[in-house]
Amino acid sequence: MAREYTPYQKGVIKRYYEHAETAAIQKLGEIVTDLYLADTEVKRRRLWKRAEAALEKLECPRGFKEAVLGERSIEGLAELLTELQR
């Protein structure tokens, strides 16, 4: 059974998908900041898992993603984020 959306709801849904990439990049930026501030290894591991999921959503080139995640390089992740923002 297909649901009918109001014109307002359709607009909200459309804008959500139009800006999904921007939101994912912003979330990745927050993860980078949190990684710099993380004070325990447990927090870092959890944040790296979130970073991996964010990179999946952004459809980041596989080679870059694997290099950054493999090294667990916060600086590399920040550089990748800068490239994605362009």
Secondary structure, DSSP 8 states (H G I E B T S, - for coil): ------HHHHHHHHHHHHTHHHHHHHHHHHHHHHHHH--SHHHHHHHHHHHHHHHHHTT--HHHHHHHHHHT-HHHHHHHHHHHH-
